[in-house]
Amino acid sequence: MIDLRLLREDPDLIRASQRLRGESTELVDGLLSADEERRAATQRFEAVRAEQKSIGKEVAKASGDERAALLARTKELALEVKAAEAAASEAEQTLRKAHLAVSNVVEGAPPGGEDDFVVLREVGDIPRIEAPKDHLEIGEALRAIDTERGAKVSGSRFYFLTGVGALLQLGMLQLAIQQAVEHGFTPSITPTLVRPESMEGTGFLGAHASEIYRLEADDLYLVGTSEVALAAYHSNEILDLSSGPSRFAGWSTCYRREAGSHGKDVRGILRVHQFDKVEMFSFCKPEDAAEEHLRLLAMEEEMLAKVEIPYRVIDVAAGDLGSSAVRKFDCEAWVPSQSRYREVTSTSNCTTFQARRLNIRYRDENGKPQTAATLNGTLATTRWLIPILENHQQPDGSVRVPKALQPFLGGREVLEPAK
């Protein structure tokens, strides 16, 4: 949630952010109105309750007609307090609903929509491959990917990773965890089922709610990223950030319904319902968030360099940001079979938006609790197998193994097609 003090001081800033996102400014007006009504209802409740307490003290001292009048007023006030309390509670609920509807305030992102990103840099040499095979053809020849049996067992957009395919993924994720530990991140294996308040707190029950699997019988959600569990890990807590950010690297299986993607990227494992991922997550002071964002991006680029694939970094436009993010950088890897870059990592600065929802705070230099900032970033995921297989394919159908991954494949430098 956004800071209500900022809303009261500069509502035009919030309206401008909404316009940059392509979202309604009427939501800002609704939030302003709900905030005013909540404050008025709270003041009314506190006033009648104070009067009730005051008269209660007077009754003990009064006698005769005065006591009778005070007792009659006490009965009236009891009804007024009950009604005022109910009105204040209803106003609080209305405010929360309006508060949840307004996205975070954009900071520094370029204007525009999905196609208006800014390319910050391109890294690595695009390989010259004559008639490149796509990752599925390569993976099938290596007996590394089996989408046919995945569909037989679970339906469309499911798959098996077998043999060297499984080893590649496990090696890549272990390499990511190793790097994260070297940089001071706490490795974590996180729950993949979370309560509604955890999902809502991270902002995933808004525009993208249709992409989430829900287990109605248990009122639990399957996560699409360990960001959800990691963010909620410190909900309703006060952190010690005196020595710097608190950083985690979460390994989890992730699930996405891919609602609205019918017919898009149906071949292979680019857009699937289940995948594995190592996700970075940081809690820090708000003034440190921009620097921490660049740190997470540097971590992602370090990993991409280790698997030796060309990529570019883009600054995502405001209209393509999730509701929690004020700014987002994506790394897009070159995919030879498509002659284009495709997203493989994303890192977002969510400032205090998630932490305010989840009540995550830290103590400032005066010992006063303040709302923390949160950030997230992908360090490796199943989708990376696509550019790894395609960029390292050889004319004879084999695949060169990046040096950093060779220890996880028994020292093999080349993967040969199955006989």
Backbone hydrogen bonds, N-H to C=O, Kabsch-Sander energy under -0.5 kcal/mol:
donor,donor_aa,acceptor,acceptor_aa,energy
7,L,3,D,-1.7
8,R,4,L,-2.3
9,E,5,R,-2.2
10,D,6,L,-2.9
13,L,10,D,-1.0
14,I,10,D,-1.1
15,R,11,P,-2.4
16,A,12,D,-2.5
17,S,13,L,-1.9
18,Q,14,I,-2.2
19,R,15,R,-2.2
20,L,16,A,-2.1
21,R,17,S,-1.8
22,G,18,Q,-0.7
22,G,19,R,-0.7
23,E,18,Q,-3.2
27,L,24,S,-0.5
28,V,25,T,-0.9
29,D,25,T,-1.4
30,G,26,E,-2.5
31,L,27,L,-1.9
32,L,28,V,-2.6
33,S,29,D,-2.4
34,A,30,G,-2.3
35,D,31,L,-2.4
36,E,32,L,-2.2
37,E,33,S,-2.5
38,R,34,A,-2.4
39,R,35,D,-2.2
40,A,36,E,-2.3
41,A,37,E,-2.5
42,T,38,R,-2.5
43,Q,39,R,-2.3
44,R,40,A,-2.2
45,F,41,A,-2.3
46,E,42,T,-2.6
47,A,43,Q,-2.2
48,V,44,R,-2.3
49,R,45,F,-2.1
50,A,46,E,-2.0
51,E,47,A,-2.1
52,Q,48,V,-2.2
53,K,49,R,-2.2
54,S,50,A,-2.3
55,I,51,E,-2.7
56,G,52,Q,-1.8
57,K,53,K,-1.4
58,E,54,S,-1.5
59,V,55,I,-2.5
60,A,56,G,-0.9
61,K,57,K,-0.6
61,K,58,E,-1.0
62,A,58,E,-1.7
66,E,63,S,-0.9
67,R,63,S,-0.9
68,A,64,G,-2.0
69,A,65,D,-2.5
70,L,66,E,-2.3
71,L,67,R,-2.5
72,A,68,A,-2.0
73,R,69,A,-2.2
74,T,70,L,-2.2
75,K,71,L,-1.8
76,E,72,A,-1.8
77,L,73,R,-2.9
78,A,74,T,-2.0
79,L,75,K,-1.4
80,E,76,E,-2.1
81,V,77,L,-3.5
82,K,78,A,-1.9
83,A,79,L,-2.3
84,A,80,E,-2.9
85,E,81,V,-2.8
86,A,82,K,-1.9
87,A,83,A,-2.3
88,A,84,A,-2.5
89,S,85,E,-2.3
90,E,86,A,-2.4
91,A,87,A,-2.4
92,E,88,A,-2.0
93,Q,89,S,-2.0
94,T,90,E,-2.3
95,L,91,A,-2.2
96,R,92,E,-2.4
97,K,93,Q,-2.1
98,A,94,T,-2.2
99,H,95,L,-3.0
100,L,96,R,-2.7
101,A,97,K,-0.9
102,V,99,H,-1.1
103,S,101,A,-0.5
104,N,323,S,-2.9
106,V,104,N,-0.6
107,E,326,V,-2.0
109,A,326,V,-0.5
116,D,113,G,-1.9
118,V,315,D,-2.0
120,L,118,V,-0.6
120,L,313,V,-2.9
121,R,313,V,-1.2
123,V,311,Y,-3.5
129,I,127,P,-0.9
130,E,128,R,-0.5
138,I,134,D,-2.3
139,G,135,H,-3.2
140,E,136,L,-2.7
141,A,137,E,-1.8
142,L,138,I,-1.8
143,R,140,E,-0.8
144,A,139,G,-3.7
145,I,139,G,-1.1
146,D,160,F,-2.5
150,G,146,D,-0.9
151,A,147,T,-2.5
152,K,148,E,-1.8
153,V,149,R,-2.3
154,S,150,G,-2.7
155,G,150,G,-0.7
155,G,151,A,-1.1
158,F,155,G,-0.9
160,F,146,D,-1.5
162,T,144,A,-1.8
162,T,160,F,-0.6
165,G,162,T,-2.4
167,L,163,G,-2.0
168,L,164,V,-2.6
169,Q,165,G,-2.1
170,L,166,A,-2.6
171,G,167,L,-2.7
172,M,168,L,-2.6
173,L,169,Q,-2.5
174,Q,170,L,-2.4
175,L,171,G,-2.5
176,A,172,M,-1.9
177,I,173,L,-2.2
178,Q,174,Q,-2.7
179,Q,175,L,-2.3
180,A,176,A,-2.5
181,V,177,I,-2.6
182,E,178,Q,-2.2
183,H,179,Q,-1.4
184,G,181,V,-1.9
185,F,180,A,-2.7
186,T,247,R,-2.4
188,S,249,A,-2.7
190,T,188,S,-0.6
190,T,251,W,-1.2
194,V,221,Y,-2.4
198,S,195,R,-0.8
199,M,195,R,-1.7
200,E,196,P,-3.1
201,G,197,E,-2.0
202,T,198,S,-1.1
203,G,200,E,-1.4
204,F,199,M,-2.0
206,G,203,G,-0.5
209,A,206,G,-1.5
211,E,208,H,-1.8
212,I,209,A,-1.6
213,Y,222,L,-0.5
215,L,220,L,-3.3
216,E,214,R,-1.0
218,D,215,L,-1.0
219,D,215,L,-1.4
220,L,215,L,-1.5
221,Y,194,V,-2.7
222,L,213,Y,-2.3
223,V,192,T,-2.3
228,V,225,T,-1.3
230,L,226,S,-2.7
231,A,227,E,-2.6
232,A,228,V,-2.1
233,Y,229,A,-1.0
234,H,231,A,-0.8
235,S,232,A,-1.9
236,N,358,L,-2.2
237,E,234,H,-1.2
237,E,359,N,-0.6
239,L,237,E,-0.5
239,L,361,R,-4.0
241,L,239,L,-0.8
244,G,241,L,-1.4
246,S,283,F,-2.6
247,R,245,P,-0.6
248,F,281,F,-2.9
249,A,186,T,-2.5
250,G,279,E,-3.2
251,W,188,S,-3.3
252,S,250,G,-0.5
252,S,277,K,-2.1
254,C,275,F,-3.8
255,Y,223,V,-2.8
256,R,273,H,-1.9
257,R,211,E,-3.3
261,S,258,E,-1.7
264,K,261,S,-2.6
270,L,267,R,-0.6
271,R,265,D,-0.7
272,V,270,L,-0.5
273,H,157,R,-2.1
274,Q,157,R,-0.5
275,F,254,C,-2.0
277,K,252,S,-2.2
278,V,380,A,-2.8
279,E,250,G,-2.8
279,E,277,K,-0.6
280,M,377,G,-3.7
281,F,248,F,-2.6
282,S,375,L,-2.5
283,F,246,S,-2.5
284,C,373,A,-2.3
288,D,285,K,-2.0
289,A,286,P,-1.2
292,E,288,D,-2.2
293,H,289,A,-2.3
294,L,290,A,-1.5
295,R,291,E,-1.6
296,L,292,E,-2.2
297,L,293,H,-2.0
298,A,294,L,-2.3
299,M,295,R,-1.9
300,E,296,L,-2.0
301,E,297,L,-2.3
302,E,298,A,-2.1
303,M,299,M,-1.8
304,L,300,E,-2.2
305,A,301,E,-2.1
306,K,302,E,-1.5
307,V,303,M,-1.5
308,E,305,A,-0.8
309,I,304,L,-1.4
311,Y,123,V,-2.4
312,R,332,E,-2.2
313,V,121,R,-2.5
314,I,330,D,-2.8
315,D,118,V,-3.1
316,V,314,I,-0.7
316,V,328,K,-2.4
318,A,110,P,-3.1
319,G,112,G,-2.6
320,D,317,A,-2.0
321,L,318,A,-1.4
325,A,322,G,-0.7
326,V,349,N,-3.0
327,R,349,N,-0.9
329,F,347,T,-2.3
330,D,314,I,-2.0
331,C,345,T,-1.4
332,E,312,R,-2.9
332,E,330,D,-0.5
333,A,331,C,-0.5
333,A,342,R,-2.3
334,W,310,P,-2.5
335,V,340,R,-2.6
338,Q,335,V,-1.4
339,S,335,V,-1.1
340,R,335,V,-1.2
342,R,333,A,-2.7
344,V,331,C,-2.9
345,T,331,C,-1.9
347,T,329,F,-2.5
348,S,376,N,-1.9
349,N,327,R,-2.3
350,C,348,S,-0.7
350,C,374,T,-2.1
353,F,350,C,-2.0
356,R,352,T,-2.3
357,R,353,F,-1.2
358,L,354,Q,-2.3
359,N,355,A,-0.8
360,I,355,A,-2.3
361,R,237,E,-2.5
361,R,359,N,-0.6
362,Y,370,Q,-2.4
363,R,239,L,-0.9
364,D,368,K,-2.5
367,G,364,D,-2.4
370,Q,362,Y,-3.2
372,A,360,I,-2.1
373,A,284,C,-3.3
374,T,351,T,-2.2
375,L,282,S,-1.9
376,N,348,S,-1.9
377,G,280,M,-1.8
378,T,346,S,-1.9
379,L,278,V,-3.0
380,A,278,V,-1.2
382,T,276,D,-1.8
384,W,381,T,-2.3
385,L,382,T,-2.2
386,I,383,R,-1.6
388,I,384,W,-2.0
389,L,385,L,-2.5
390,E,386,I,-2.4
391,N,387,P,-2.4
392,H,388,I,-1.2
393,Q,390,E,-0.8
394,Q,398,S,-2.9
397,G,394,Q,-2.3
399,V,415,L,-2.1
400,R,392,H,-2.8
401,V,413,E,-3.1
404,A,306,K,-0.7
405,L,402,P,-1.6
406,Q,402,P,-1.0
406,Q,403,K,-0.7
408,F,405,L,-1.2
409,L,406,Q,-1.6
410,G,407,P,-0.8
411,G,406,Q,-2.6
412,R,409,L,-1.4
415,L,399,V,-3.1
416,E,414,V,-0.6
418,A,141,A,-2.8
